Amino acid sequence: MTGKRRHRSAYALALTLVAALGATVPAHADTPYPFRDPSLSVDARVTDLLGRLTLDEKISLLHQYEPAIPRLGIQSFRTGTEALHGVAWLGKATVFPQAVGLASTWDPALMRDVGSAVGDEARGFQQTRPDGWGLNLWAPVVNPLRDPRWGRNEEGYSEDPYLTGAISTAYGTGLTGGDPDHLKTAPTLKHFLANNNEVHRDTTTSELRPRVAKEYDEQAFKPAIEADAATGVMSSYNLVNGRPNTVNPALDDTVRTWTSQRLLNVTDAYAPGNLVGSQKYFGTQAEADAAALKAGIDSFTDNDRDSGPTTAAVKSALSTGLLKESDVDKAAADVLSVRVRLGEFDPGGGKYGSIDASVIDSPAHRKLARQAATEAAVLLKNQGGALPLKKSAKDVAVVGPLADTLHTDWYSGTLPYAVTPKDGIEAKLGTSVASSEGVDRIALKDTATGKYVTAGAGEAGAALKESATTAGTDAQFDVFDWGSGIVTLRSAANGRYVGYNWSGFVNDQTQPNGWYVQQQFRLEAQDDGTYLLRYAGYETQESWWSSPVYLGPTGADGTLGLVSKDRAAHYAKDVVRSGVADAVAAVKGRDTAVVVVGSDPSINGREAHDRTDMGLAPAQESLVEAVRAANPHTVVIVENSYPTTLGSLQKQVPALLWTTHAGQETGNALADLLWGDADPSGRLTQTWYRSESDLPSILDYDIIKSGRTYQYFTGRPLYPFGYGLSYTSFRYGGLRQVKGGYEVSVTNTGGRAGDEVVQLYVHQRLSRDEQPLKQLKAFQRVSLKPGETRTVRLKLRRSDLAHWDVTRSKWVVEKGTYDVMVGSSSADLPARTAWRVDGETIPPRDLSKVTRAENFDDYSPAIHLVDESKAGGTAVSAASDGAWLKFADTRPAKGADVFGARVAGSAGSVEVRLGSPTGPLAATAHFAGTSSPYEYTTVTARLSAAAKGRADVYLVLGKDVRLSTFSLR
């Protein structure tokens, strides 16, 4: 029985129960109605409450900001509190490592503890927020990290859907508390579906052929929903196969079949308005909101706090017949189900109602944050035993732009305290250490006026102006290079960053921040040796201004403002202090130089802005090279949110340690790792490529055809998926099949205790379809003492070997031999065996049955997947004449003599060819065109005798012809 059917049966039973109980249910003083009685089932309580609401009240529940209903004693409610790696935007809270770092622990038990802590803190904040419930958390992000250039890479877990599912289920279970009927919080998975690019994210379409959708993208979402570790999904901004995800029918038809629980599905912010705005998919908001509700959306995140436009659109849809009241009831019941399970209507707030603000940044959570930051770090290189450092190595220098600072990202909470790398190392050594940020300090003098740019000395800073004739402290700025030509300027006068405040430039920011990161500049060298200072706060995929803007004096007092290039000031750049020279001086003669480089998460890729450069900033790379030349005992910490190409550094330096922006305990964790008080045990959750040239377009979502991720990438990566070094060594014994999986012995062969992440992969040797080179199916993290051997059992079922059969639109386990491989990474799998599986043999395609065109086996670049209708279905479209689809190994029915196809769009033809796109012509169906791309008609053509036998069939389409289905009969 499907999840939907189970749910409907339970709901019908609840209706009967409530009708029988009526108002006779024994009530507590604060529980006058059945919906307030926790002894009743969730469905019974939802049904009772829904029946007491007016239509207007039910409609009011469909917006993010749900108003109070005083007559029933119901308080206001709000969907959406950000909680990716701690509670965000509500004030000081425990800040754990970024999500990609949490996943790098490969530690579901730890992830569950972190989720539980975040859930507790969300509850703690709730006690101090009287304006409504904020326990619907918008986390975790489970989009597979198929492209490391994605601006939101830091928010996800892994390029692998299995690992993503395991980590998200653990985190979500912690957030919910593990009891689906009594929720600590209600996590929402983001962002459904295939959302991995920020460039034009609301108008680009992610083309997912069925195998990619079923085997890859959906598999990252399914586990947490199936385990009741999440209470719904958020639809993403992008389109899938030409249809906006806000109206993706899979929200209902697929996602809700994964569980028998009611789900609360929400839209992303302002996405409903995009349906009639940037996407132009519907003519009116009433049509758009009606379509979203029917597709499976329950709550509209639109127009911020103003629910008026949403309620007006829904009412209009009801009055014009686009919606029925039952559509509203269904969505309202989904919302109320979560509110009931959160304990809102229980005495005292239910099971978790007593959690208060004392849990926020508690000692236990601080300890957990340190453990998470420690386990998240990945040792990439350790040549000649450079790490761990000797206990006697106390004369240390810590240098680099991230040596003495911690950065937070857009969805981070406010750090309650900050242990920087320098702080952590000093605490470890019990003494101060030499340090330098390694950045140039400069002064800028306008060559036309002879005056220097100055800033304010107070905490609030002051407007930048050209006012000084000498380069005093107020005229000095530290220049941080973040790559791609982007720099930030920090005033030496007050240690604050310079940014645009919509009217001028002020040095008042503690770090680059904001939705519009207005602290970005470019220093553009001119032929005469001067520099132009270009404002780059809007320079991304979409520029605010039509042409570049620069800084120059705009007032009589020399105050700087925005001007065109021809009016820009020409500045002489005086280097007051060389960053490289300062860092070299700090590290010379020291026992060890620790260089901390990396990214600023507000600049180097973020929401709405993809990365265009996968390398370290050139100035940071030069800094490392100079420090290494000055001190051969150099170790490098790379602190960023994504795979990095690393250039020549990977070869030059003896030790490389990678971590994400790892939260408040970053410095303590790094110090524990550097001096060997903890063993590096993080493992990479993404392939680290050598170059951007290893990747296709970020808009290419077909990981199979484009060879993406470790599953299909045939090149040589810089570091493979699952990789990570330890301070000890491990030996794997033989692999033995046991009931329910495989066993392997793992021995710590080194002289230190350490953690190994034992990883199991499979590979199908022969298949009708192209199969992954290898695929993660199980893993387990184990701690071993020196010399200790442990038998590790890894679950693997026959059903885990299934892939999506496009010939019959079903999961299939093929008969054949499967390699089972176990080891320490996807590229190091010493324990191997073969598993002979008695499965199915996929029969030849029967094209006498109606075949959906999207179920092809291969296609030419000019083929695109498009929406068959606005309500559902996928068709294919040809961007140029000669675009082709391949349907392999077909066997037409005996006596087949007619080709038939349902087509729409421009006039053209569909050819049937055999063996190749230019092979023998078996039929040509001509098409006169239709007035709408959604208006389909059937065309036919007589098949030649050549089409009678078993062959690969190719359909060759004319430009702008849309094909939904076809048959050979």
PAVEXBA-82054 format. One record per residue (C-alpha): residue in three letters; z, x, y. Coordinates in steps of 0.02 Angstrom, whole numbers, plus 50000, padded with zeros to 5 digits. Each point is the difference from the previous one (the first is absolute). Layout:
BEGIN
ALAZXY
...
//
This chain:
BEGIN
MET500005000050000
THR499575007250171
GLY501295003050133
LYS499284985850102
ARG500154987549859
ARG501795005049963
HIS500414998050182
ARG499234982750012
SER500974994149848
ALA501635006350074
TYR499594992050167
ALA499674983149919
LEU501655001149908
ALA500895004050163
LEU499264984750083
THR500674989049861
LEU501705008350008
VAL500204997850188
ALA499424982049991
ALA501344996649872
LEU501365009150096
GLY499614993150171
ALA501505001150114
THR501264999149859
VAL500065018949976
PRO501795006250026
ALA499995009250166
HIS501065013450075
ALA500564997750179
ASP498495009550059
THR498854993749862
PRO499624981750034
TYR498265000349922
PRO499335005649832
PHE499025014250082
ARG501685007750045
ASP500674999149823
PRO499825017049915
SER500304992449829
LEU498284991950006
SER498405009049957
VAL498995007950139
ASP498584987649973
ALA501204985250008
ARG500735006250164
VAL498295003450076
THR499394982749950
ASP501524991750076
LEU499845009350164
LEU498124997650012
GLY500244981349977
ARG501194999450148
LEU498815008350122
THR498784991350115
LEU498195005550001
ASP500265008950166
GLU501515009249929
LYS499015005449847
ILE498595006450110
SER501265009850103
LEU500445010049844
LEU498255007249989
HIS500165012150145
GLN500895016849996
TYR501324993550119
GLU500714984449920
PRO501084989850118
ALA501714993149959
ILE500154982149937
PRO501674994950074
ARG500094982749922
LEU500115008149828
GLY501035015050057
ILE498575011949964
GLN499915015750105
SER498445008950056
PHE499105011949884
ARG498775014050027
THR498865008349875
GLY499765018650016
THR501245014250016
GLU499235017249975
ALA500835010249863
LEU498805012949928
HIS501275014049988
GLY501504992350084
VAL500254985450116
ALA498895002450153
TRP500014994650182
LEU501774992950000
GLY500965015450054
LYS500825014649913
ALA499854998549811
THR499865011649851
VAL498295008050005
PHE499365005349830
PRO498435010549970
GLN498354991750037
ALA499344989149860
VAL498785013049934
GLY501485011949990
LEU501084987449908
ALA498624998049871
SER499885018949984
THR501704999649916
TRP499214991149850
ASP501764992949980
PRO500064981149979
ALA501895000149980
LEU500205008750167
MET498744988350078
ARG500994985049942
ASP501575007450080
VAL499065003250162
GLY499324982349998
SER501744993249972
ALA500675010150146
VAL498614993950114
GLY500334982149943
ASP501855002050038
GLU499625006650174
ALA498804985550033
ARG501444988549955
GLY501155010050112
PHE498844998050148
GLN499834981649962
GLN501844997250036
THR499725005750179
ARG498404990050031
PRO500424981950039
ASP498244994850049
GLY499394997649823
TRP499835007149827
GLY499085016549986
LEU500155003049814
ASN498164998049957
LEU499545018449996
TRP498225006050023
ALA500075013949872
PRO499485009149896
VAL498205005050034
VAL499115000949833
ASN498195003250049
PRO499415014449889
LEU499765015850102
ARG498195002649946
ASP499555009550160
PRO501195012750079
ARG499184997350169
TRP500714982450012
GLY501064999250157
ARG501404991049909
ASN500075011949853
GLU501865002950033
GLU500374981749965
GLY499324999549823
TYR500555007849838
SER498575007249899
GLU498155000249962
ASP500474993949826
PRO500354981449975
TYR501175002749852
LEU501145011750097
THR499884988750152
GLY500524985249893
ALA501475009249922
ILE500685006250167
SER499724983550092
THR500834990249861
ALA501525011350007
TYR500124999450190
GLY499714981250001
THR501304997149865
GLY501255009150109
LEU499524989550150
THR500154983649906
GLY501575004649905
GLY499154996749834
ASP500374981349991
PRO498474989850049
ASP501034984350030
HIS501275008950112
LEU499105011850117
LYS500825013850100
THR498395001050099
ALA498254993349974
PRO498745014349995
THR498174997150039
LEU498655011649931
LYS498775006850128
HIS498504998850024
PHE498984989149882
LEU498645006149965
ALA499015016550004
ASN500685005150169
ASN499755018850017
ASN499105002850164
GLU500524997350180
VAL498315002350082
HIS499454982550051
ARG501264993649875
ASP499794981750050
THR498114999749983
THR499595012249859
THR499794993749824
SER500695008649846
GLU498734997649862
LEU500874997949832
ARG498984997749845
PRO501014991149864
ARG500555015649906
VAL500675008350156
ALA500884984150054
LYS500774996349831
GLU500385017649936
TYR500495008250163
ASP500444990150156
GLU500804984849919
GLN500975010749876
ALA501005007650143
PHE500604982750054
LYS500274991749832
PRO501525009349927
ALA501254996150138
ILE499474981750007
GLU500034998749810
ALA501765007549996
ASP500614988450138
ALA500335015450105
ALA499034992550145
THR499914982450069
GLY498244999950067
VAL498595010050078
MET499355002650174
SER498144997750021
SER499135014650083
TYR498875000550152
ASN498455005849912
LEU498684990249907
VAL499675001749814
ASN498204997249949
GLY499634992150168
ARG501484987850004
PRO501555003050107
ASN501545002749894
THR500924987250104
VAL498984987149904
ASN499835009449836
PRO500184987249860
ALA500765013449888
LEU501614997350099
ASP500164984149899
ASP498845001649851
THR500565017449949
VAL501645005150081
ARG500944984149957
THR499535001349816
TRP501025015949986
THR501674990950010
SER500804983149971
GLN500985001850163
ARG499404992350162
LEU499285013350116
LEU500045000750189
ASN498345007550058
VAL499845005050182
THR498595005850113
ASP499995016450092
ALA500394999150185
TYR498674990750100
ALA498844999449849
PRO499784981050008
GLY499305001850175
ASN498785013249937
LEU499174986749892
VAL499274992050156
GLY500075015550109
SER499385016949942
GLN499464993849828
LYS499154984150063
TYR500194992649827
PHE500484982650060
GLY499584990450156
THR501734993050035
GLN501805005049965
ALA500254983549909
GLU498645004749876
ALA500695017549983
ASP501814995249971
ALA499504986249879
ALA498985012449899
ALA501445012449998
LEU501234986949936
LYS498794994749864
ALA499725018249951
GLY501865002949973
ILE500775004750168
ASP501694992050035
SER500545008050164
PHE498955004250152
THR500425015850097
ASP499114996050161
ASN500304999450187
ASP501665009049982
ARG501434987650030
ASP498874986050061
SER499764988449852
GLY499104987150108
PRO498205005349962
THR500345000449812
THR500854982949993
ALA498624992750110
ALA498665007049885
VAL500844993349843
LYS500234982850078
SER498184999950053
ALA499485004749824
LEU501034985649931
SER499284987550122
THR498215005149961
GLY500215000349811
LEU499895018749980
LEU501764999649928
LYS501064987549907
GLU501874998350022
SER500175006449821
ASP499255016650059
VAL501385001350130
ASP501314994949873
LYS499475013549880
ALA500115013850131
ALA501634993350072
ALA500764999549826
ASP499515018149972
VAL500905004850161
LEU501544989649956
SER500095007249826
VAL500295017350070
ARG501264993650127
VAL500974991249862
ARG500005015549892
LEU500615010650146
GLY501584989550001
GLU499704992650171
PHE500604982949944
ASP501415006449889
PRO501825000250054
GLY500355016650086
GLY498195005349989
GLY500015001249811
LYS500125015049885
TYR499645013050134
GLY500684990850152
SER501525011150020
ILE499035016350027
ASP500355005450178
ALA499495013650122
SER501215012749926
VAL498675004449870
ILE498795006550132
ASP499905019049993
SER501505000249884
PRO500575016449917
ALA499254994049837
HIS498324996850083
ARG500035017050084
LYS500275008149831
LEU498574989749928
ALA498865005050144
ARG500355018349964
GLN499644997749815
ALA498374991050038
ALA499445013350124
THR500405013549872
GLU499074991849856
ALA498514995750110
ALA499535018050042
VAL498625008149898
LEU499915018749968
LEU498145003950014
LYS500035018849980
ASN501305013049952
GLN499215017049977
GLY501065014249935
GLY501594989750002
ALA500024998750190
LEU501124984949978
PRO501414996549981
LEU500685011750132
LYS501395011549950
LYS501754994850050
SER500105016450092
ALA498504995350108
LYS500974994950155
ASP499015008950135
VAL498714986350015
ALA498834994050136
VAL499394982050005
VAL498434997750104
GLY498624987650028
PRO499704984050098
LEU501034989749876
ALA501385012849974
ASP501284991350108
THR499444982150015
LEU499794984549893
HIS498604987750030
THR500024981649956
ASP498504988849969
TRP499504982850063
TYR500954990749864
SER501525011350000
GLY501744994850048
THR500945009050137
LEU500805015949934
PRO501904998550003
TYR500055019150003
ALA498755013849969
VAL500225015349889
THR498495010650045
PRO499405014349888
LYS500895012350115
ASP501594989649996
GLY499984998949811
ILE499715018649977
GLU501385004450122
ALA501194988349910
LYS499525007949834
LEU500275017750063
GLY501504996250108
THR499245009650144
SER498704998250135
VAL498225005549968
ALA498605006450109
SER498744986750046
SER498414996750096
GLU498854985150008
GLY498535011850012
VAL499114990250136
ASP499335006450164
ARG500924996150161
ILE498744998250141
ALA499854995850183
LEU498494991050074
LYS499405004850174
ASP498654989950088
THR498735013150053
ALA499474989150147
THR501724997850077
GLY500935014949928
LYS501444988549949
TYR500844998549831
VAL500294983849905
THR501864995949998
ALA501114987749908
GLY501734992650025
ALA501595008749942
GLY501054984649965
GLU500054990449836
ALA498834986850071
GLY498795013350057
ALA498864996750148
ALA498194997250040
LEU498945015649973
LYS499335006950161
GLU499225015650071
SER501405006250111
ALA500595017749960
THR499305016550057
THR500905009849862
ALA500164996849814
GLY501844995849991
THR500804990649856
ASP499454983350070
ALA498195006149990
GLN500075005749819
PHE499454990349846
ASP500065003649814
VAL498324996549917
PHE500034993049824
ASP498355000549907
TRP499784985749875
GLY498215003649952
SER498334992150044
GLY500255006650177
ILE501524988950033
VAL501525007650083
THR501634993450069
LEU500905006950151
ARG501885001450004
SER500795003750166
ALA501115015550004
ALA500974991750141
ASN500814986749888
GLY499305001849824
ARG499074983450012
TYR498184996749960
VAL498744995150131
GLY499174983249979
TYR499024986950093
ASN501024984850053
TRP498544989050053
SER500105006250179
GLY500275018649991
PHE500665014549896
VAL501865002849975
ASN501015012149892
ASP501194987349925
GLN499674998649812
THR501075008149863
GLN498485000649885
PRO498234993049997
ASN500154981849955
GLY499414982250024
TRP498564989349941
TYR498935008650132
VAL500565018149984
GLN499815004550181
GLN500655017749987
GLN498355007449939
PHE498905012050098
ARG498585012249981
LEU499895016650091
GLU498135002250022
ALA499445017850036
GLN498665001750133
ASP498695013650022
ASP500905006950154
GLY501605002949902
THR500914984750066
TYR500574984949903
LEU499844981350022
LEU501474989649944
ARG499284985049909
TYR501064984949958
ALA499774995949815
GLY501234985849975
TYR498624987849957
GLU498815011949914
THR499834993349824
GLN498714989049917
GLU499984988350148
SER500165006850175
TRP500864990250137
TRP498835007350129
SER498135001149984
SER500035018450049
PRO501315014049993
VAL501355000450133
TYR500895015050071
LEU501495004650106
GLY499915004350183
PRO500974997150161
THR499794982150058
GLY501304998950137
ALA500335008950162
ASP501555007949922
GLY498995007349855
THR500584987249871
LEU498875000749846
GLY499014985149941
LEU498464995949900
VAL498335005150071
SER498225002049940
LYS499405017049939
ASP499125004250163
ARG501654997650094
ALA501105008749872
ALA501085014550057
HIS499525017249936
TYR501555009149943
ALA500375018249969
LYS501085000949843
ASP501385012950020
VAL500835004449835
VAL501825002150047
ARG500515003649820
SER498915002749848
GLY500564989349855
VAL499325011949869
ALA500805015250082
ASP501664990850013
ALA499964995049817
VAL499495017549944
ALA501445007450097
ALA501194987749916
VAL499455004349822
LYS499785018950010
GLY501245009349892
ARG500784984249929
ASP500374997549816
THR498914984550001
ALA498884990450119
VAL499934981349973
VAL498544991950090
VAL500024981050020
VAL498314992650044
GLY499214983049978
SER499594984150091
ASP500614988050130
PRO499934982949916
SER499634991750165
ILE498455010750023
ASN499305006649836
GLY499474983649922
ARG500944983850025
GLU499714981349999
ALA498334996050083
HIS499475018349994
ASP499305009149849
ARG500055018849984
THR498395009250034
ASP500715017349962
MET500915004149838
GLY500545017450050
LEU501495007250093
ALA499805001950186
PRO499135016650037
ALA501435006250108
GLN501234996649859
GLU498915009149875
SER499875014950118
LEU501894999750021
VAL500285001249813
GLU498755014349985
ALA500865009750139
VAL501744997349928
ARG499415004949827
ALA499265016150071
ALA501645003950089
ASN501114995849851
PRO499345000049821
HIS501514990049944
THR499304983950073
VAL500164982849924
VAL499124985050075
ILE500594982050006
VAL498624987350032
GLU500764984050066
ASN498744985950013
SER499484983349928
TYR498475003749896
PRO499015012949901
THR499445014750105
THR498575012149969
LEU501115014850057
GLY498525011650030
SER500365018149961
LEU501894997950003
GLN500034994649820
LYS499415017549953
GLN500945010150131
VAL501814994649991
PRO501085002749846
ALA500924983450005
LEU499504982650057
LEU501174985049999
TRP499364982950051
THR501024985350060
THR499694984250093
HIS500914996050160
ALA501554997849895
GLY501264991650113
GLN501715004550065
GLU500465011949858
THR498395010250003
GLY500825016450048
ASN501404999149872
ALA498764995949862
LEU498845014350046
ALA501445012350008
ASP500614994549827
LEU498265003149933
LEU499695016650088
TRP501605007849934
GLY499874992349827
ASP501474988150009
ALA498724987049946
ASP498475002249892
PRO498354994350075
SER499524984949897
GLY498814989850108
ARG498244997449935
LEU498434995850096
THR499474981949996
GLN498265003750068
THR498625012449968
TRP499985013750131
TYR498175003850036
ARG499335016650061
SER498894992550133
GLU499464983850082
SER498325003249916
ASP500824995449834
LEU500144982150062
PRO498714986450033
SER500114988150147
ILE501734992650027
LEU499154982949991
ASP499385003049822
TYR501244990849888
ASP499115002449834
ILE501095013749926
ILE498974999849840
LYS498285003150074
SER500605011450140
GLY501145010449888
ARG501634997250092
THR501795004049949
TYR500515010549852
GLN499324986349886
TYR498185003350045
PHE499955015850108
THR499025013649910
GLY500235013750129
ARG501355013350008
PRO501484993950104
LEU501135011050104
TYR501474992049907
PRO499814986849864
PHE500844983249987
GLY501745001549924
TYR500165018450047
GLY501615008550052
LEU500895016349958
SER501805003249949
TYR501175014950007
THR500084999349812
SER498694997949863
PHE499714986949866
ARG499205000349829
TYR499264984749915
GLY500064997349814
GLY498864989549893
LEU499584982050042
ARG500514987149871
GLN499554981649995
VAL501494988449976
LYS500214981350010
GLY499594994550176
GLY499375016750061
TYR500125018949980
GLU501345013249990
VAL499935017950060
SER501315013750005
VAL500255009050165
THR500975016250014
ASN500655008850155
THR499485017949963
GLY500635007350163
GLY501685005950060
ARG500364985750119
ALA500314981549984
GLY498534989650056
ASP499134983249998
GLU498324997249919
VAL498904984850025
VAL499224996949830
GLN498324991350024
LEU498944991049870
TYR498144997350026
VAL498644992249894
HIS498135002249991
GLN498774989149905
ARG498725011249919
LEU498584987649978
SER499744983550087
ARG498664988150052
ASP500625002850179
GLU500375015450102
GLN501835004149972
PRO501265010250101
LEU500105018549960
LYS501834996549971
GLN501204986450046
LEU501905000350023
LYS500844987749883
ALA501825005749993
PHE501195012750073
GLN501835004749991
ARG501065011650105
VAL501215010649899
SER501365012450049
LEU500215015049885
LYS501255014349996
PRO499385017549959
GLY499475000449818
GLU500244981449977
THR498734989949900
ARG499814981450015
THR498904987549911
VAL499144989150127
ARG499334983049948
LEU498574992950102
LYS499434982149979
LEU498184996749961
ARG499344983749931
ARG498294995949936
SER499794987750144
ASP500255014350123
LEU498295006549948
ALA499064984650061
HIS498675000350133
TRP499014986150083
ASP498454994849904
VAL498724994250128
THR498884992649866
ARG501294986749958
SER501205000950148
LYS501525004049894
TRP501175014249953
VAL499465009449845
VAL500665014149892
GLU498515008449922
LYS499995007049826
GLY499995018950000
THR500965016050026
TYR501165002250147
ASP500705016850052
VAL501864999250037
MET500575014850107
VAL501735004750064
GLY500515013450121
SER500575004650175
SER498494994250100
SER498294992249980
ALA499295017749982
ASP501355007349886
LEU500134989749840
PRO500445011449854
ALA500624986549880
ARG498524990449932
THR499524988649860
ALA498684987149957
TRP500304981549972
ARG498744990449896
VAL500044982250065
ASP499304985349905
GLY499384989950148
GLU498444990450049
THR498215005350015
ILE499244992750157
PRO498444990949945
PRO498345001150091
ARG499904989250155
ASP499414982549969
LEU498964996350154
SER499564982849937
LYS501704995150070
VAL500184998650187
THR500495017550058
ARG500845003850164
ALA499025013150096
GLU501605009250049
ASN500285004249816
PHE498725014050002
ASP500205016849916
ASP499225010450137
TYR499164997750168
SER499035008850136
PRO500795004850167
ALA499094985750088
ILE500944986949898
HIS501494991950083
LEU501294987649939
VAL500154984750112
ASP500864983250006
GLU499114986749898
SER500834986650106
LYS501404999950126
ALA501154992149872
GLY499705011649853
GLY498845010049889
THR499065016450018
ALA498135002550012
VAL498935015550024
SER498865003650145
ALA498615012650025
ALA500025010550159
SER498215005449971
ASP498514996249890
GLY500135007749828
ALA501904999049985
TRP500424998149817
LEU501344994549876
LYS500165006449823
PHE500574989249854
ALA500155011749852
ASP499704996349817
THR499374982250012
ARG499354989049862
PRO499054984850062
ALA500134984149899
LYS498664997249871
GLY498524991850083
ALA500595003750176
ASP498534997350117
VAL500724995450171
PHE500955010150129
GLY501064989350114
ALA501055005350149
ARG501054992150136
VAL499565008350163
ALA500304997950186
GLY499585008850162
SER498355007150056
ALA498344997049916
GLY499575012849868
SER499915002949815
VAL501035004649848
GLU499125010749871
VAL500555002249820
ARG499625017449937
LEU500415008649836
GLY500735017249971
SER500065005650182
PRO499764993150177
THR498175004949986
GLY499794995549816
PRO498874986749925
LEU499974984150103
ALA500594985149899
ALA500054986750136
THR499944997250187
ALA500854985150081
HIS499474996650179
PHE501184992350125
ALA499574991050161
GLY501715002750079
THR501404988250052
SER500684995450170
SER501735006649959
PRO500625014749897
TYR501144987549913
GLU498624987749956
TYR499415004449825
THR498484994349908
THR499335003349826
VAL498405009749974
THR499135003149833
ALA498635010849927
ARG499155001749832
LEU500595014949896
SER498735011649924
ALA500025004549815
ALA500795016750044
ALA501644991350040
LYS500274993949822
GLY500895015449931
ARG501645009150028
ALA499945010250160
ASP500825004750164
VAL499494986750124
TYR499795004150185
LEU499904987150137
VAL499095006550154
LEU500324990150158
GLY499094997850163
LYS500885003850165
ASP501384987750049
VAL499824989949841
ARG501684994049934
LEU500194997549813
SER501494991049925
THR499514996449818
PHE498525001649882
SER499474997449820
LEU498595004249880
ARG499684984749892
//
